[in-house]
Amino acid sequence: MTGPAETPFDTVENAQEYVRLLLEAVMEAKHDIESDVSTAVETQLERREQALRLVRYKLEKLEQHLKASGRALNDLRSLRRLLLEERIELTSPTVSKPADSKD
């Protein structure tokens, strides 16, 4: 990239941080839903319990997707570092090694 980052998604690291924050929010929401499910079961609110169980399922799926996204972003960061290191090596002046002389 050329120039400074203009949005939170201009760098892989910023995107990783955003995904990490989303994952934390999802995990917190899952914890809250668990207590709501327990309350619905205790008060015998079957439709509410079913809806909350569906919410929990959707949050679990979202958590899985966010974890996969985090791994993909990590892979991209690693590949970028690998490619930039190679580019730096290609553009840096080479140091000539002395030839072994067999006199």
C-alpha positions, 0 to 999 in steps of 0.5 A, a space after each residue: 500500500 502507498 500512503 497512510 491508512 484511511 479506513 480501519 480496513 486499509 491494513 490486514 492488521 486493522 482488519 484482524 483487530 476488527 474481526 477479533 473485536 467482533 468475535 469478542 462481542 459474539 462470545 459475550 452475546 452467546 454468554 448472555 443468550 445462555 442465561 436467557 435460555 435458562 430463564 425461558 426454560 424455567 418460566 416455560 416460555 417454549 416459543 421464546 426458548 426456541 427463538 433463543 436456541 435459534 439465536 444461539 445457533 446463529 451466534 455459534 455459526 457466526 463465531 465459526 465464520 469469524 474464527 475462519 476469517 481471523 485465520 485467513 487474515 493471519 495467512 494473508 499477513 504471513 504471505 504479505 510478509 513473505 512476499 515483502 521480504 523477498 521483494 526487499 531481498 531482490 532489490 537490495 544490492 548483492 554482496 559478491 562472495 570471494 571465490 575460493 582460490 585454488 592456487 
